[in-house]
């Protein structure tokens, strides 16, 4: 498409970005010899009467939007339709802005409370102008706000989300399957299909919350999760997420995030005045130092989709991998040591080799546990401890497999050689490598205000108890084979399930510790799996005695509690009333 001439006037130069509606190009207005931006609405391209009608409606509504003339709104110069790659495609011609998207500045951490108040009031000014002309935006979010090289903002895509809906009619916002707007910033009434001007104020409230804290007021793994949260959950006060945010900011943002539109500011003009009257807050930590935000533009209409990349995301990722791999190692190592202790009294066993395994395994377990605890507290000592202990445990896991082959161990511990040992070695090596990464060191250095917990209080304790007590499953299965109440096939199944659910629960806990909502689902799944496996214990517990019956019962209880608490949604923070 490069060098293509649209409408006999606008020559495409180079692409600037791509989003849900289409592609934005830098172009040249050959008639006036000036640079412009051209947005190709490929969402509405194609043939057929329905597509033709949708394009005609889009062009009509775009011409209405072009009436908006305000210093905080990007100027729309022209609209038209051209054949692009063999398909009729509508396009918009806008002023070419020089600057950066607010989403880029957020990821980089270059936003201060003073910037938030000034830019927020300028966006409110733009909304006031548009609402006065009968135009709603419907998709206010950081990627639709440009910060120019002069330091002021321009709001993009006014009314374009609604105009680009291929299913919209004169009296209906949308039809099933097409969401107008971005779920992470969507007002409750807009999610129900009944937007109004104060829906834009709600979205701006979400943006202000993000500028102040570095995270969204609600975090969810998918579109339905965001919509449900906006409809039913209470948002936390910004000051509860980012220390240093004033009570004035809390009151303003929480008013914008009211579920009922009538409880928000009456108009964008009123909001702009309120933002300008805020006292200048003392400087606080930058957004990037508070937390990595989760605003990868979600399913949306009309803007470039970008993920949250960057160095801080890499730091959070490697720290999560380190913790997950470490937590995976611990129960596997405990199982290995328990089996060693079981066979150390066997006269036919290589006692010296088993003692050596104990002498290595006990300090490895202690070091991994201490390292994980310190890492959760963002201590560099935890990272170094995990790196050293992980390397030693990886070698130990590999040696366990070789020991079985060389010493010709009993069939009942063959799973250590072929399943537990290799899995432990891989997890330990992963922990050691991830702990040694510079990004993990940076994660330990950065002091951040963590987002709201993603599970209910009291979930971590039974989950960790389940994780560290899970070794009772393969140990009891092995003992059941020895006394003749279980088959070797049953032991194999129990050990494999143990090796599967251990990393599931460990990864879930690591994600919970870094406030990733996906962790809640993994914790619930891992807890349920261990509960079902542990409840099989009574089938042969009588033959094994209370030494196994009690641990299996406690494990089942802890796993059930973990599952229930992880399945329940976390309680939203409710700010104290004044």
Secondary structure as GFF3:
##gff-version 3
##sequence-region A 1 578
A	DSSP	beta_strand	5	6	.	.	.	ID=ss1
A	DSSP	beta_strand	10	18	.	.	.	ID=ss2
A	DSSP	beta_strand	23	29	.	.	.	ID=ss3
A	DSSP	beta_strand	34	41	.	.	.	ID=ss4
A	DSSP	three_ten_helix	42	44	.	.	.	ID=ss5
A	DSSP	alpha_helix	49	65	.	.	.	ID=ss6
A	DSSP	beta_strand	76	84	.	.	.	ID=ss7
A	DSSP	beta_strand	87	95	.	.	.	ID=ss8
A	DSSP	beta_strand	99	101	.	.	.	ID=ss9
A	DSSP	alpha_helix	102	108	.	.	.	ID=ss10
A	DSSP	alpha_helix	113	132	.	.	.	ID=ss11
A	DSSP	three_ten_helix	142	144	.	.	.	ID=ss12
A	DSSP	beta_strand	145	148	.	.	.	ID=ss13
A	DSSP	beta_strand	153	155	.	.	.	ID=ss14
A	DSSP	alpha_helix	160	163	.	.	.	ID=ss15
A	DSSP	three_ten_helix	183	185	.	.	.	ID=ss16
A	DSSP	alpha_helix	188	191	.	.	.	ID=ss17
A	DSSP	alpha_helix	197	213	.	.	.	ID=ss18
A	DSSP	alpha_helix	223	232	.	.	.	ID=ss19
A	DSSP	alpha_helix	238	241	.	.	.	ID=ss20
A	DSSP	alpha_helix	247	256	.	.	.	ID=ss21
A	DSSP	three_ten_helix	261	263	.	.	.	ID=ss22
A	DSSP	alpha_helix	268	277	.	.	.	ID=ss23
A	DSSP	alpha_helix	287	290	.	.	.	ID=ss24
A	DSSP	alpha_helix	311	343	.	.	.	ID=ss25
A	DSSP	alpha_helix	351	376	.	.	.	ID=ss26
A	DSSP	alpha_helix	380	407	.	.	.	ID=ss27
A	DSSP	three_ten_helix	411	413	.	.	.	ID=ss28
A	DSSP	alpha_helix	414	415	.	.	.	ID=ss29
A	DSSP	pi_helix	416	420	.	.	.	ID=ss30
A	DSSP	alpha_helix	421	435	.	.	.	ID=ss31
A	DSSP	alpha_helix	438	445	.	.	.	ID=ss32
A	DSSP	alpha_helix	459	469	.	.	.	ID=ss33
A	DSSP	alpha_helix	471	482	.	.	.	ID=ss34
A	DSSP	alpha_helix	488	513	.	.	.	ID=ss35
A	DSSP	alpha_helix	518	534	.	.	.	ID=ss36
A	DSSP	alpha_helix	538	544	.	.	.	ID=ss37
A	DSSP	alpha_helix	546	567	.	.	.	ID=ss38
###
